[in-house]
Amino acid sequence: MARLKRVLLFSAIGLLLMLVACNNSTEEKIHEHLEQAVQIENENENSMTELEQNEQEIYKKIISLSMDDYDEIKKLAKEASENIDKRKELLQAENERYTESKDEFMKTENLIKKLSDEEAEGKAEKMYDTMMERYEAYDELYDSYMTILKKEKDLYSLFIEEDTEQEDLTDHLNSLNEDYESVIETNEKFNEETEKYNKLKKDFYSSTELDVDYQNDKANKAEKE
């Protein structure tokens, strides 16, 4: 069974900001909301990949067995189902963080309109639009992955049904593989929007009076893998 390349949470380019602008400037307020949105997303749990790898191992064990090992197949299918439930919980928690992050980010919309510098306002608007497209891509990823989890659970139900035909299994696996490919494509779009946003964010900061010192660290991976 083909596996999708799992996508993990977004982390924007790391910023250690030394603010030299006037107190409570519009630019500084925008900065605060942008970085708070990043921090919300970074409240990440890293067990999703481990769970996916575990489920893949279970799948490999099941397909190596015959119906003479029916009891073992049922046991493994139950483990896989529990694995899927845990992944669903993690994904729902991630989605809640992205919703909260989006709400925080959208607080910049009215502030951007108050920028006195036309160049900075133009860069900020492009940055804002790109981030909103990124959130749309995430929503599509979330919906697609939730569909995959449901289909994976249905797959293990098929495994434990004694009268399941091979054709039914094949059709179900083909459908799952199509969904995996769709998620990979959407993930690529998400990564592209993330990369564009990070660049536009830098451009915006550079057009303001904020003195920004960019420092990268190993956690600052903007893309989902």
C-alpha positions in Angstrom: 0.0 0.0 0.0 1.5 3.3 -1.0 2.1 5.7 1.8 1.7 9.4 1.7 4.6 11.5 2.7 3.4 12.7 6.1 3.1 16.4 6.6 4.0 17.9 9.9 3.3 21.2 11.3 4.4 24.6 9.9 7.1 26.6 11.6 7.8 30.0 10.1 11.4 31.3 9.7 12.8 32.0 13.1 13.1 35.6 14.2 14.9 37.2 17.0 13.5 40.6 16.8 15.1 43.8 18.2 12.5 46.4 17.8 13.8 50.0 17.3 10.5 51.5 16.1 8.4 53.8 18.2 6.4 52.3 21.0 3.2 50.5 19.9 3.7 51.4 16.3 1.4 49.9 13.7 4.4 47.9 12.4 5.1 46.5 15.9 1.5 45.5 16.4 1.5 43.7 13.1 4.7 41.9 14.1 3.2 40.8 17.4 0.2 39.2 15.8 2.4 37.5 13.1 4.8 36.0 15.6 2.0 35.0 17.9 0.3 33.1 15.0 3.6 31.2 14.5 3.9 30.3 18.2 0.4 28.9 18.2 1.2 26.6 15.3 4.5 25.6 16.9 2.7 24.0 19.9 3.2 20.8 18.1 3.1 17.1 19.0 5.6 15.0 17.1 4.1 11.6 17.5 2.1 11.5 14.2 5.0 10.2 12.1 5.7 7.4 14.7 2.1 6.4 14.7 2.0 6.3 10.9 5.1 4.1 10.8 3.6 1.8 13.3 0.4 1.5 11.3 2.4 0.7 8.2 4.2 -2.1 10.1 0.9 -3.5 11.2 -0.4 -3.5 7.6 2.7 -5.3 6.4 2.2 -8.0 9.0 -1.5 -8.5 8.0 -0.8 -8.9 4.3 1.9 -11.5 5.1 -0.7 -13.7 6.9 -3.3 -16.1 5.5 -6.8 -16.8 6.7 -5.3 -19.6 8.7 -4.0 -16.8 11.0 -7.4 -15.2 11.3 -7.1 -14.6 15.0 -3.8 -12.8 14.6 -5.3 -10.7 11.7 -8.2 -9.6 14.0 -5.7 -8.7 16.7 -3.6 -6.7 14.4 -6.6 -5.0 12.8 -7.7 -3.9 16.2 -4.3 -2.4 16.9 -4.4 -0.6 13.6 -7.9 0.8 14.4 -6.7 2.1 17.7 -3.7 3.7 16.0 -6.0 5.5 13.5 -8.1 6.8 16.4 -4.9 8.3 18.0 -3.9 9.9 14.7 -7.4 11.4 14.3 -7.1 13.0 17.8 -3.7 14.5 16.9 -5.0 15.8 13.6 -8.1 17.4 15.3 -5.8 19.1 17.9 -3.6 20.3 15.1 -6.6 21.7 13.2 -7.7 23.6 16.3 -4.2 25.2 16.5 -4.3 26.2 12.9 -7.8 27.8 13.4 -6.5 29.7 16.4 -3.4 30.7 14.5 -5.6 32.0 11.6 -7.7 34.0 14.0 -4.6 35.6 15.4 -3.1 36.3 12.0 -6.3 38.0 10.7 -6.0 40.6 13.4 -3.3 42.2 11.1 -5.8 42.9 8.3 -7.1 46.3 9.6 -3.6 47.2 10.9 -2.1 46.8 7.5 -4.6 49.4 6.1 -3.3 51.9 8.7 0.3 51.7 7.5 1.5 55.1 6.4 4.2 53.8 4.0 2.7 52.7 0.7 5.6 50.3 0.0 5.2 48.6 3.4 1.4 48.4 2.9 1.8 46.8 -0.5 4.2 44.2 0.8 2.0 43.5 3.8 -1.0 43.0 1.6 0.8 40.4 -0.5 2.0 38.7 2.6 -1.5 38.6 4.0 -3.1 37.2 0.9 -0.4 34.5 0.6 -0.9 33.4 4.2 -4.6 33.2 3.7 -4.0 30.9 0.7 -1.7 28.9 2.9 -4.5 28.4 5.4 -6.8 27.3 2.6 -4.3 24.7 1.5 -4.1 23.5 5.1 -7.9 23.1 5.3 -7.8 21.0 2.2 -5.0 18.9 3.7 -6.9 18.4 6.9 -10.1 17.3 5.1 -8.2 15.0 2.8 -6.3 13.4 5.6 -9.4 12.9 7.7 -10.9 11.1 4.6 -7.8 8.9 4.5 -8.1 7.9 8.1 -11.8 6.9 7.6 -10.8 4.8 4.6 -7.9 3.2 6.4 -10.3 2.2 9.2 -12.7 0.7 6.7 -9.7 -1.2 5.2 -9.0 -3.0 8.4 -12.7 -3.8 8.8 -12.5 -5.5 5.4 -9.5 -7.5 6.6 -11.4 -9.1 9.5 -14.5 -9.9 7.4 -14.2 -13.5 6.5 -16.2 -13.1 3.3 -14.3 -10.2 1.9 -13.4 -10.6 -1.7 -9.9 -9.8 -3.0 -11.6 -7.5 -5.6 -13.1 -5.5 -2.8 -9.7 -5.1 -1.1 -8.1 -4.1 -4.4 -10.7 -1.5 -5.1 -10.4 0.0 -1.6 -6.6 0.1 -1.8 -6.7 1.8 -5.2 -9.1 4.4 -3.8 -6.7 5.0 -0.9 -3.7 5.3 -3.1 -5.5 8.0 -5.1 -6.2 9.9 -1.9 -2.6 9.6 -0.9 -1.5 11.2 -4.2 -4.0 14.0 -3.8 -2.6 14.8 -0.3 0.9 14.8 -1.6 -0.1 17.3 -4.3 -1.9 19.5 -1.8 1.1 19.3 0.6 3.3 20.6 -2.2 1.0 23.6 -2.7 1.0 24.2 1.1 4.8 24.1 1.1 4.9 26.6 -1.8 2.6 29.0 -0.1 4.6 28.7 3.1 7.9 29.5 1.3 6.3 32.5 -0.4 4.9 33.7 2.9 8.2 33.5 4.6 9.9 35.5 1.9 7.1 38.2 1.8 7.2 38.4 5.6 11.0 39.2 5.4 10.3 41.7 2.6 7.6 43.4 4.7 9.9 43.7 7.8 12.7 45.0 5.6 10.4 47.8 4.3 9.6 49.0 7.9 11.7 50.7 10.5 11.9 47.5 12.5 15.4 46.3 13.0 15.2 42.6 12.5 17.9 40.1 13.1 17.0 36.8 11.5 18.4 33.7 13.3 17.6 30.2 12.0 17.5 27.2 14.2 16.8 23.5 13.6 13.1 23.9 14.5 12.5 26.5 11.8 11.3 24.2 9.0 8.7 26.1 7.1 7.6 23.1 4.9 5.7 20.0 5.7 7.6 16.8 4.8 
